[in-house]
């Protein structure tokens, strides 16, 4: 018996990944006005609301599962010091307790805490 060549069946949708745009990391500055922590089965972490410095009247949310970043956010809330956060804007942000977000939400991977005194 010889080897029988079987035609390869193609499945799925072809996507030209060169046409995709990936979320870019941004750095924004502001003051933390709220921190809420979660210890849920589906999500352990926190979110914070940040009043942006360079866009007066605009508040955004940041999400993190990193305890070190949560600690810096809590410290910024306590002291009122300025922060910078680095992250990517969510296209479809998770909602740890359900519902929807009324502000832009960022997945952060860095926090800089400034002492302006």
C-alpha positions in Angstrom: 0.0 0.0 0.0 1.3 3.4 -0.9 0.7 6.7 0.9 -2.5 8.4 -0.2 -2.4 12.2 -0.4 -5.5 13.7 1.2 -6.4 17.2 0.3 -6.0 19.6 3.2 -9.3 21.1 4.3 -9.2 24.7 5.3 -11.4 25.8 8.1 -12.2 29.0 9.9 -11.9 32.6 8.8 -8.7 34.1 7.4 -7.6 37.3 9.0 -4.9 39.6 7.7 -3.2 40.4 11.0 -1.1 43.1 9.4 -4.4 45.2 9.2 -5.1 44.8 12.9 -4.3 47.6 15.4 -3.4 46.6 18.9 -4.2 48.8 21.9 -1.2 51.0 22.6 0.2 51.6 26.0 -0.6 55.1 27.3 0.6 57.2 30.2 -2.0 59.3 31.9 -1.7 61.5 35.0 -4.3 62.2 37.7 -5.5 61.9 41.3 -7.0 58.7 42.7 -10.5 59.5 44.0 -11.7 55.9 44.9 -10.2 52.4 45.3 -12.4 49.3 45.4 -10.9 45.8 46.0 -12.4 42.5 45.0 -11.9 38.9 46.3 -14.3 37.1 44.1 -14.1 33.6 42.5 -13.8 35.1 39.0 -11.7 38.2 39.8 -9.2 39.1 42.6 -7.8 42.6 42.3 -9.0 46.2 42.4 -10.2 49.1 40.4 -9.5 52.8 41.1 -11.1 55.9 39.7 -8.6 58.5 38.6 -9.5 62.2 37.9 -7.3 63.1 35.0 -5.0 66.1 35.4 -4.6 67.0 31.8 -8.3 66.6 31.0 -10.3 68.5 33.7 -13.6 66.9 34.5 -12.7 63.5 33.0 -12.5 60.5 35.2 -11.3 57.0 34.1 -11.1 53.6 35.8 -8.0 51.5 36.1 -8.0 47.7 36.8 -5.2 45.6 38.2 -4.7 42.2 39.8 -1.3 43.2 41.1 -1.2 43.8 44.8 1.9 46.1 44.4 0.0 48.4 42.1 -3.1 48.3 44.3 -0.9 49.4 47.2 0.4 52.4 45.3 -3.2 53.4 44.3 -4.3 53.1 47.9 -1.4 55.3 49.0 -2.2 57.9 46.3 -5.8 58.0 47.6 -4.6 58.4 51.2 -2.1 61.1 50.4 -3.7 62.9 47.5 -0.5 62.8 45.6 -0.4 62.8 41.8 0.0 59.5 40.0 0.9 58.4 36.5 -0.4 55.1 35.3 0.7 53.0 32.3 -1.7 50.7 30.6 -4.0 49.9 27.6 -7.6 51.0 27.2 -10.0 48.0 27.3 -12.2 47.5 24.3 -14.6 45.3 26.4 -13.6 45.7 30.1 -14.5 43.1 32.6 -17.1 44.0 35.2 -16.2 42.1 38.4 -19.6 42.6 40.0 -21.6 42.8 36.7 -23.1 45.8 35.1 -21.4 48.2 32.8 -18.7 50.9 33.1 -19.7 54.6 32.6 -16.1 55.7 32.1 -13.1 54.5 30.0 -11.3 51.6 31.6 -7.6 50.8 31.4 -5.7 47.6 32.1 -2.6 48.9 34.0 0.8 47.4 34.4 2.5 50.4 36.1 1.9 53.2 38.6 4.2 56.1 39.4 3.4 57.9 42.6 4.7 61.4 42.9 5.3 63.4 46.1 4.8 67.0 45.0 5.8 68.6 48.4 
